[in-house]
């Protein structure tokens, strides 16, 4: 308690700095989940993708990210055992933010799409197990997160494989692809509208003090999906089948239809992503602020100050602008060649996986989900359509994320402990 009282202002300042750094890393790496397929398929340029993501990631993080910190704050470790030594929780959460942020900086520089959730979880587990005790770690929660390494990419890959296969058979390989697109694309618009609406209701709006039951979420999503399908059907009448240039690529009428769809799904997914993944930065920061402001009470319940959300939202946007393009290129162009129809299938599959996982309470990585979806689209065209070398590097980066985060966190934890007592 004495250490918190003596150095509380320093802990707050340091926590804000490393929290912003972590949010910066999320922007630089994880935003590719929402925008990489749009860039790779030429539906958006990198500049357009950055602009769209800045607006919707910031909105999602600031408006809908206020109550998503419980797992990061409380469920990975048993913080109650630190009631007599609250400074250890402050050291640990600060160390975890520093460790995860540094790993995200390294991964983003090399264009590796890694999981920001796994980065911070690995860091928290590291300082907890070595610096406090193995028994304080909730190993069941950690095991479910590790299991998601396999579950999320396989599920998303399967959905995207089936989705693109249906697009190819119903539209792309038909006798008249353009007329088939006009006939079937409204159905895909309905499916996209329903899926993205469900993502927003389940993962976003509940954090705005707008509570919806599962049946209400489904009902409202059906309404939005129907409206989107009807508007889309009207817009289709204005698209001809001529070949036109877009962002350096030549698109026919069918692909231009899917390009419009991709912009919509990217905006909504960016909002949902911002509302969720900002917790990886502000969760540990909220724990630090709570302990300091409550004089060392680790179990005190306090409302999340809006300025913490602002730190997280601002960091995400700045990280995206500075370094996000590297991971966007990896996801969008290096794994497999994407067109708007393929990119749409991958993005919708990723959104669908998020909805399914949220409904059954399965913790998943949006990074692993989208990479799996892109792989599924590639496999629909044969194994030769996938750059296996790039995929191998991505998988290795996934495997080492937890141990690297844990190792760095342990070093920083003991450094802080030595510095402050």
QUIRA-V466684 format. One record per helix or strand of 2 or more residues. SS is the DSSP state (2 for helix, 1 for strand). FROM is the first residue (numbers start at 1). TO is the last residue. Records with the same first field share a line. If there is no record, write none. Layout:
SS->FROM-TO + FROM-TO
This chain:
2->2-29 + 32-40 + 46-64 + 70-75 + 79-82 + 86-109 + 116-132 + 134-136 + 139-172 + 177-203 + 205-208 + 214-236 + 253-277 + 279-293 + 306-334 + 340-360 + 366-379 + 383-385 + 388-420
1->244-246 + 249-251
